[in-house]
Amino acid sequence: MAGKISGFLREHVLVLSIVLTILGIILLIIGATGIWYQDIPKNIFKFSDDILKWSLYILIIGFIVFLTGVYYIYSYLKNKKFLLDEIKTNKRSELIKKHADLKNTVRHLPSKYQKMLKDKEKEFNIK
């Protein structure tokens, strides 16, 4: 069960991290307007006073969710760029030098990148 969940998360990491970032921005806006501009959430969004009492906690949760989403977007794009740059090489020796790093990087990327690395390994006869 855990393998299926982690596999799903790995395959859809970019979409989920974008959703986390957007959700974090929304929570940040709700929390900030609830703290500093209490008339806006009351009148426009029809929030009750009970929800506005939680504005500081909503702001903190929004900040954490936003940072988590940004971190996952950054790590995905960094790993993807590293893999694609290293796979472009036509020298077997360069690929062998970075093989351990590439194997580690590919574990955190969707399966299509794992297939790309396997194809490159077959091309250069690397086990």
N, C-alpha and C positions, 0 to 999 in steps of 0.2 A: 504494500500500500504506500509506504513512504517513497519507494522508488518511482511509482507512478506520479506522485505529487511533485517530487523534485524534478522529474523528467518534464512534466507539464510546465513548471515554473522556468526551467532552463530553456524550453522551446519558445516561451512567450515572455522572456525577461524584458525585452524592450517595450512592448505594449504595456505590461504591468507596471514598469517603472515610470512610464509617461502618465499612466492613470494615477499612480501614487503622487507624482509631482503636482498634477492638476488638483487632486483632492487636498493636498497640503496647502496649495495656494488658496483654495476656497475656504478652508478652515482658518488660515491666517487672516483672510479678509474678514470673515465673520467674527473672529476673536478680537481683531484690532478695532473694528467698528463697534463692537459691543463694549469695549473698554473706553475708547476715547469719544466716540460719537454715538451715544446711546439712543438718540432720537431716530437715526436712520434705521436700525434694525426693528425698532418698535413700530414705526409708521410705514415703512416700505415693505419690509419682510414679515410684518405682523408677529414678531417674536414676543413671547411673554417675558415678564420680569424674571421668572424662574430660570429661563435659558440664559438671560443676560448676566445672571449671577455667576454663571460658569464660564464667562467670556475669557478669563485669564487661563483657565485650563484648556479651553478650546484653542486659544492662541498657542500655548505650549505644545499641545498635541499636533496642531497644524505645522508648527516649526519642525518637529521631529519627523513627521510624515514627509514633509517637503524635502528635508535633508536626506532622508532615506531614498526617496525617488531620484534625487539628483545624483547621489552616490552610485546607485545601480545603473543609471544612464551613463555616467562617466566610466565606470568600470567595464561595462559592455562595449562601449565605443573604443576604449583604450585597448582592450583585449582583441577586438575585431581588427583594429588597425595594425596591431603588432603581428597578428597571424597573417593577414593579407600581405603585409610588407615582407615578411620572412618567406612566405610561400612563393613569391615572385622570383626568387633566386634560381639561377640555373646551375649553381655550383653545389655539388654533393657535400663538400667539406663544410660549407657555411650552414647547410641544413643540419648536419650532424652536430655541429657546435651548439646550436640552439634547440636541438631535438627535445631535451628534457623540459625546457621552458615552454616549448610549443605544446607538448603533451599536457602539461599542467594548465596552460591557457585554454586549450581546447575542451577541457573538462567543464569549463564554466560557460561555454558557448553552445548554441543550438547544434543539432546533429548534422546539419549541412556542412558546418565547418569541420566537424570530425571527419566527415567523408572527404572533404578537400585535402585534409592532412594525410589520410590514408592513401588517397590517390597519388599524392606527391611522394609518399614513402615507397609506394609500388614503383613509381617512375625511377627512383634512385636506388631501389633494392635495399631499403633500410628496414630492419626488423625491430 
